[in-house]
């Protein structure tokens, strides 16, 4: 067999995976491991473990962290150094809210790195929600969005439809699916076309490849060019979807090959898992194609290659062939994912990437996409192929996630937060 994988028994959220080693196949007892939840001692909300510090707030703390990152950020912002009129962005005057141990500059930098990581810093519930000059969340119209309703439940107030609309000064943000964001001035960018031109400079994305979403509505410079007409004001977040390639119904491209690449880590030859997740009209109807499920006779439109390893070039890839022209009409989206197998993260695998080819012209690349830094996550959702009125569109995603071939649920949970913007 080309590869022998063995899964060592380990603890996942206090639940054990007991396993055995067989060539090219994993055999294990699966005791419902799930993404662990923790309760914040400050806000008393149940949150995912990734929303808490990975270590104690300071190196001197002798307790586990029980406050979530958001509550810690609020408490630190309220800690003012002696004789200071306002909080300053350093460790000076800051102490652990749980044990009052002072923070060193090293402790403070570790905390700021955690809260500035894209997976945490981007609050996706606030995309499309306007923040006024007082920092109050306000919806676009009298019909409250889910985000503003949640804000009200926590004690924030929102404006009514009778109050003035969005302000025309201040900053708004354009956010990639990776969490990277770009600030723009409302005064200098009043139209959709002007914004797309500015995005070309800062994000290096051609305007024709940009799909801008605000509150579930695509911004269209040919229909309504004014940002204010969409309700965009200071503090607004606009989602940027990068369209890598479009296949129309009359296109000669019918069968496509998707290659998911990874580089060998410094320790030598190692493997990632390339997966295609197929979403159909039924909410529970999700099909998986990976190295264990390479072909399904009742659904012959997708084939997975298994491992293709290049020891000379020191990189591996999985190849997934999709007959787009003959996919059943209830297939809406396909997501392409790279995830770790034995390694705790994919961070030490260089250059995870996505390439797409016309199967009939295997040397002519149609589009590609590379992740610059996967950091300390188990998986990266590289790209999405969505059915459109005209045919299919391929979008770059780059969203990091928990989960792997042993438990796809966290990956699916991540996908559900972005799938409607990609549709």
Buried (B, 14 or more C-beta within 10 A) or exposed (E): EEEEBEBEEEEBEEEEBEBEEEEEEBEEEEEEBEBEEBEBEBBEBEBBEBBBBEBBBBEEBEEEBBBBBBBBBBBBEEBEBEEEEEBEEEBBBBBBBBEEBEBBEEBBEBBBEBBEBBBBBBEBBBBBBBBBEEEBBBBBEEEBBEBBEBBBEEEEEBBEEEEEBBBEEBBBBBBBBBBBBBEBEBEEBBBBEBBBEBBBEEBEBEBEBBBBBBBEEBBEBEEBBEBBBBBBBBBBBBBBBBBBBBBEEEBEBBBBBBBBBBBBBEEEEBBBBBBBBBBBEEEEEBBBBBBBBBEBEEBEBBBBBBBBBEEEEEBBBBBBBBBBBEBEEEBBBBBBBBBBBEBEBBBBBBEBBBBBBBBEEEEEEBBBBBBEEBEBBBBBBBBBBBBEEEBBBBBBBBBBBBBBBBBBEBBBBBBEEBBEBBE
